[in-house]
Amino acid sequence: MTSVVDVAKYILDKLPDMTAMKLQKLVYYSQAWSLVWDEEPLFDAPIEAWANGPVVRELYDLHKGQFKVIPSSINGNPSKLTGLQIETIDAVLVFYGDKTGQWLSDLAHMEDPWKIARESEGLADGEKGSPVIELSDMSEYYGGLVQKI
């Protein structure tokens, strides 16, 4: 299976000038839509529901302290991605790629997977915490959006 770092490196190769917040949200939405369109996870690292939205701690540890991500700090291998995975990530980048990190964070705050994870630990909006966002909640929520279209 590809890693979150492989996915992040692919995204940074496509959009190299990016904030850490935006990269985290693009990785999150890539995972979400992979679950719906490809019916499998893109990577196996857990996604946590932090106060500022979804975060993959494994990726965060690589860009910690950086407002704008230094692409060389992410040493993934995009060649590990399959054609189907690339298609999914590219579609995510087309739809979400021109949005700011804050816009994407605000969007995630309105969506059930992040809210369910936060509520499971009784965390108020803005309160620090790191509950895991369940893949099943992501699949159900985003899959439901497809059915509404």
C-alpha positions, -999 to +999 in steps of 0.1 A: +000+000+000+011+035-007+019+057+023+006+091+032+040+105+025+039+091-011+005+108-016+018+141-001+048+141-023+026+136-054+005+165-043+035+187-037+049+177-071+017+191-087+012+221-064+046+229-048+037+262-032+014+251-004+007+257+033+009+228+057-028+232+065-037+229+029-015+198+023-032+181+052-067+188+039-058+177+004-044+144+017-077+140+038-099+146+008-078+123-013-083+096+012-121+103+014-127+101-023-105+071-027-128+053-002-158+063-023-146+060-059-120+033-055-136+015-026-103+012-008-081+034+014-053+053-003-030+050+027-032+033+061-021+061+084-048+073+107-064+107+103-070+127+135-097+153+141-076+182+154-090+216+163-080+230+128-095+200+109-082+166+098-045+159+103-023+129+096+002+130+124+028+110+104+028+137+078+026+165+104+058+153+120+076+158+087+064+195+082+060+205+118+070+242+123+066+250+086+038+274+075+046+267+039+057+231+033+093+227+021+088+201-006+122+185+001+110+178+037+085+153+023+105+123+010+077+101-004+078+081-036+049+091-060+059+062-083+043+038-058+009+053-067-013+033-091-030+048-121-063+047-104-048+064-073-033+091-094-067+096-111-084+101-078-058+125-064-059+145-096-097+148-094-093+160-058-067+186-069-090+198-097-119+203-073-101+214-041-067+225-053-075+262-058-090+266-023-070+279+007-061+258+036-085+278+058-113+273+034-107+235+034-105+235+071-138+253+074-154+228+050-141+198+070-155+214+102-190+214+086-188+177+076-198+147+096-166+126+098-147+154+116-177+163+138-184+127+148-148+121+158-147+153+179-181+146+195-170+110+204-145+126+229-167+155+239-144+181+223-158+216+217-150+235+186-114+248+189-105+225+218-073+206+215-077+168+209-068+141+184-095+116+181-092+093+150-116+099+121-130+065+112-127+054+076-162+040+078-176+075+087-157+090+058-169+064+033-205+067+045-206+105+045-188+112+012-205+083-005-238+099+005-228+131-012-223+112-045-258+097-042-273+132-038-257+145-071 
